[in-house]
Amino acid sequence: NYTQKWKLNVIRRNKHSCFTERQVTSKIVEVKKFLQITCENSYYQTLVNGTSLYKNCKKLPLENNKNPTIKKNAEFEDQGYYSCVHFLHHNGKLFNITKTFNITIVEDRSNIVPVLLGPKLNHVAVELGKNVRLNCSALLNEEDVIYWMFGEENGSDPNIHEEKEIRIMTPEGKWHASKVLRIENIGESNLNVLYNCTVASTGGTDTKSFILVRKADMADIPGHVFTRGMIIAVLILVAVVCLVTVCVIYRVDLVLFYRHLMRRDETLTDGKTYDAFVSYLKECRPENGEEHTFAVEILPRVLEKHFGYKLCIFERDVVPGGAVADEIHSLIEKSRRLIIVLSKSYMSNEVRYELESGLHEALVERKIKIILIEFTPVTDFTFLPQSLKLLKSHRVLKWKADKSLSYNSRFWKNLLYLMPAKTVKPGRDESEVLPVLSES
């Protein structure tokens, strides 16, 4: 007396090909950079009897038939379609599971267009008889050159000296170069003359200019104008800091207001059935009574009846009799969020598969986001999988019964912020304050 409906998406492939072009993962690798292709399938790994790796539908002679791997520096001839074919037996029949990578090898992108740092035209105020150092800096490739050019109609000026170029490599593998032009005992002939710094490469040149002007020729800014400008600048800075502070403090409220104002709805075209799958301790013992009540009564009452979300609670929404593991995996795939109600006794055998499936969807498939609700204070999280530490810390919410009862409390606002944006109609018949959980 059990009926299950399935929707299958069948994709036909060309009979002359070993893979379906509509299900190909594309990857671009620069020539001479590290290329790695690993045939693994975490879901079926324990059932796989053997694996073969094909390039353009021709089998590659690799020794490891369990997890064939290619690790090498990329060459142009490595471009092509690589298909990992896993073989497994089920009910006496042989099945193939195929995953194909489209590897594209491109030219080395390490070269950059050289550029000089700073304004293209610089007026430098100097005093006659003094010395000045004009610094020219550039980001460039290893083969590029940087040099100074200036007028020498009457021969070289003994007071002008080009210092030795200094180069350092940046963390990104590029070069930062600087070259100083030192002018000693500045005279009238050095004023209002262009001193050009140029960086040159095979792809072109870039030039910046320096002009020396006498200090007396520079127009002084009136004192009252300078003071007024400083005051305005300080006021603008204070206003910006205050605005940023307010946005940080009330970030959640601003996002919820924006969703409500714009009527945003992220759930219309993603093909999901549920807004969240709720994972909690299934053992309904007296010491776990409040936790069970929170998961199966409080959460649905607020998120479903008041805010219009649709939750998936296993013991409520699943008809007994099916394969539990398959049901859980399917329901999590149909959900946009995985809500985990944490407590000291959470990691039981009944929720371990829920957590592992959710982590696989969140960290590997990137198809679901996880929300942790710390129902009771947990001081030691070592009982949880290591991969859970990769989740962002702001996705952990703490339930405080004395402060979280109102629908407008910080707890429910933070939870709505982490839930998908959805056009909801708050319920009118629900009380604005939840009933207090009975103490055990």
N, C-alpha and C positions, 0 to 999 in steps of 0.2 A: 504493500500500500504506500509505496514511496515513489514520488515522481520528481524528476530533475530535468530542467530545461537547459540546454547548452546552445550557445551561439558560436559557431565556428567560422573563422575567416580563412578561407582556402585560397592560397596564392599559387597559380599555375606557373611552372617554370618551363623553359625551353627544353625539349627532349635532348638536344645536343649539348646542353650545359649541365654542370654538376652543382649549380647553385641558382638561387633566385635573385635576380638583380635588384629587386625591390627590398630585399633584406640583406643589405651589404653595409658594413661599417667602414667608412672612409678614413684614411689616415695619411697625412702628408709628412714626409721625412726629408730633411735636407741631405744632399749628397755628402758623404764622409761622416755624417752624424750616426749615432747609435740606432740601429734597427733591431727591434725585438718582436717576434711573433710567438706567442705561447698558446698552445691548445689546451685549454682547461674549461671545465664546465662544473661549477661548484654544486649545482643542484643535482646532477646525475653522476657525479664523480665516482661514488661508491658502486654504481651499477655498470660503469663502462668496462667492457672487456678489452677493447683496443681502440686506438686512435690513429688516423692517417692524416698527413698534411699534403695538400695538393696545391700546385701553382698552375693557374690557368687550366685547371682540370687534369693536370698531369701529376701523378704521384711522385713526391720527393723521396729519395732513398735516405731516410733518417733512421738512426739506430733505435732510439727510444720510441716504442710503439704505445706507450701509456700516455706520456705527455710530450709529444714532439715539439721541439723549440728551435727557433732560428735566432741567433744572437751574432751580430756582425756590424761592421761599418757599412752604411748604405752606399750602393753604387747604382748607376742609372739602369743597369740590366736587372736590378732587383724589383723594378716596377711590375705590378701585375695584381691578379686576384689570387689570394691565398685562402684556401678552404680547409677548415678543420672538420673532419668527419669522425664522430664518435660512434662506435658500434656497441649495442647492448641488446641482450636477449630479454624478452618478456613473454611469458606464457608460451614458450617454445618457438617464438618468432624473432627474427633479427630486425632491429630497427636502427635507422641512421639519424643522428642529430648533427646538423651542419651549421657552422658559423663561418662567414666569409668576410675577409678584410680586403678592401681595395687600397693597395699601397701605391702612393704617388711619390716619385722622387723628384725633387726640385733643386734648382741651383742654390748654392751657398748664399744665405742671406746675411752673412756676418758683416759685409762691407756696408758702410754708411756714407751719406753725403756729408762731406766735411762742412762745419759751420763755425764761425767765429762767435764768441760769447760777448754779450753786451751790445750797446747801441752802435749803429753804423757810423754815426758822427759824434765826436766827443770834443767839447771845448774845455781846455785845461787852463786854469788861471795860474800864472807864474809871476815871479819877480825877476827883474833883470839882475844878472850876476849870480843867480842861484842855480841849483841843479834840479832836474826833474827826471823821473823814471816813468816811461810809458809802457804799460804791461799789456801784451796782446795774448789772449788765451783762445784755444780752439779745441773742439772735439773732432778727431780725424782718424783715418786709418793708418796702419803702420808705415805704408809707403808714401803717404802724403807729406808735403813740405810746407813750412810756414816761414815767411820772410818779410822784411821791412823794405819799403821803397820811399825815397824822398829826393827832392831836387838837388842836383850837384852841378849846376851850371858853371860855377867858378872852381871846380875841383872838390875834392872831399873835404868835409868839415872836420878838423881834428878834435872838435868838442863833442862829436856825435859818435857813440859806440854801440854796437849790437852785442848784447851779452849772449852767452851760450844758451842754446835751447834746452829746456827741461821737459822731459816726458815721463808720465806715469800711466800705468794701466788701470782702468776703472774696473770695479767688480763685474761689470757686464762684458769685459773682454775688449773694450774699446780703448783708445788712447786719448789722454788729455795732455796737450802741449801748451807751453807758454814761452814767449820770447820777449825780452825786455829791451827797449831802446833807451839808452841813457844819454841825456843831453846835459853837458856841463857848461857852467859860465854862460848862461842864456843871454843872448844879445838881441838887438833889434832885428837882425837878419833871420832869427829863428821864429819870430812872431808872424801870425797869420799865414803860415805855410802848412800845406798838407803833408802829414806823415802817415803813409798808408801801410797797413799790415794786411798781408794776403796769405790765404791758405789755398793751396793748389792740389788737385788730384786729377786722375784720368776722367772723372765725371764733370769737372768744372772748377771754378774758383769762387772764393768769397772774400770780400775786402771790407775793412773798416778804417776810418780816418780819424786822426787826432789833429787839432788846431790849437796852438799855443796863443793865448791872449794875455795881455798885461792885466794884473789884478785891478788896477785903477779903472780899466776899461769895462770891467764887469759891473753892471748896474746893481747897486745894493738894494735889497728889499727893505722898504720902510719898516721901522720897528713895530708900529701899530698893526700893519698888515700881517707881519710875521706872528705877532702875539694872537691876533684874531684867528689866523689860520691854525695855529697850534691848539687853541681852545676848541675850535670846530672839529679838528681831527680827533682830539681826546673824547669829545662828546659822541662822535660817531662810533669810535672804538668801544666806548662804554655801552652804547645802545646795541651794537652788534653782539657784544659779550652777553648782555642781558637777554637778547632775543635767542641766542644759541642755548643759553642756560634753560630758558623756559621751554624751548623745543625739546631739549634732552629730558627734562623732568616730566613734561606732559606729552612725551612722544606717543605713548599708547592712546591717550585721549584724542590727540590730533589725528592719528591714523584712523581711529574708529569714526570720528566726525567726518573725515574725508570720504571714507567708504559710504557712510550714510548719505552724505551730500551728493556724491557722484553716482549712487546706486550701483556700485561695482558688484559684479557677481562672477567669481572665478569658476563656478561649478557648472556652467551651461554647456560647455563643449569638451570637457575632459573625459567623458565616457565613464565616470565613476558613479557608483550607486550610493555609497555612504559618505558622509562628511568625516566620520571618525570611527575607528574600531577601538573599543575599550578593553584593555587588558588589566586584570586585577586578580587577586588571590581568590581562587574558587572555593577553598575550604571554608565553609561557613560555620566556624566554631564560635563559642561565646566571646572569646577574646578578639575575634575578627569581625564581630557583628557590625560595628560602626563603619568599618572599611567596606564591607559588603553592601551596607545600606547606601553609603556614599556613591559606590560605583553603579548600582542597579536602580537606585531611586533618585538620589539628589541630582546626579549628572543628567539623566534623561529629563527630569522635571524642569531643570533650568535650560539646558541646551536645546531640547526638543520642543517642549510646550511653550516656553517663554521666548526663546530666540529663534525657533524655527529650523534648527539643524536636524539632521537625521543620523542617529548613532546606530552602530551595530554592536549589540551585546549578545554574546554567544549563547548563553543559557536562555535568553529571551527570544532571540530571532532565528535560531536554528532548530529545525525539527530533529529530534533524536533518531539515531539509527544509521547515519551516514558515516563515512570515513572522516574521523575528527581532524587528522592532519591535513587532508586535502581540503576540507571545508575551511579550516583556519587560513590556509595559504590563499585560497580563492577569495575569502572575505577581505583579507588584508590587501590583496591586489585591487579590490573594488573600492577601497577606502582612501580618502585624501589625507587623513592624519591617523596616527596611532597614539592613543592616549594610554599611558602606563601609570596606574595608581600604585605608587611605591610604598612599601612598608618593610619592616624588618623580616617578615616571613614571605615576601613576594615570590622569591625564586623557588617555587615548587615545580614538580614535574608537569603540572597541568598548564603552566604559563611559559615554560621554557621554550617550547616550539613557537608560541606566539611572539616572544621576544626575538628569537633568532630569525624568524621570517620577516619581522618588521625591520630588524637591523639590516638584513640583506636588501630589502626594498629601499631603505633609506640611504645606505652607504654605498651600495653597488649599483642598483638599478636607478637610483635617484628619482623614484616614483612616489615616495611618501615622506612626510615629515613627522618626526616623533616629538611628542609633548610629554614631559615627565611631571607628574603631580606627586609631591612628597606628602602623603597623607599623614603619616606619623614621622617624627624626627628620626632621620637615619644618619648616624655618625660614621658608619663604616660602609663604603660602597664597594668593598672588594668582592662581594658576592655577585656583582654584576659583571657582564662580559667586558673585556678590555676595549672592544670597539665602541662601547657606549661613551667612552671618554672623548671620542671624536666629535660628539654632538656639542653644539654651542651651549654655553652655560646659561644664557638667558632663557632657554626653553625649559628650565626647571621651575615649577611653581610650588609654593608651600601653602598647604591648606591650614588655615587657622580658624577653627570653628567660631571663636568669639568675634573675629573681625571679618569673616568671609560670608556671613549669612545674607547680607543685603545683595540684591542683584546689581547694585551700583558699586559694590566693593572693589578694591583693587584686584583681588583674586579673579573675579569673573571678567573684569575688563582685560586683564592680561591673558586670560584664556581665550576670550573672543579675538584678541589681537593675533594669537597664534593659530586660530582656526581660519579656514579659507574665507575670503571675502564673499559675502552672500547677502542678497536682498532678503531681509527677514522682517516679519511682522510680530513684534512682541505681544505675547498673550495678555488679554485684558482681565481674565478671571483669576490669574495667579496673584498671590500675595507678593508684595515687594520684599518680604523678608522670609527666609527659609525657616522651617521648624528646627529647633535645637535638637541635635542628636542626643539620644539618651545615653547616659554614662553607664558603662558596664562595671 
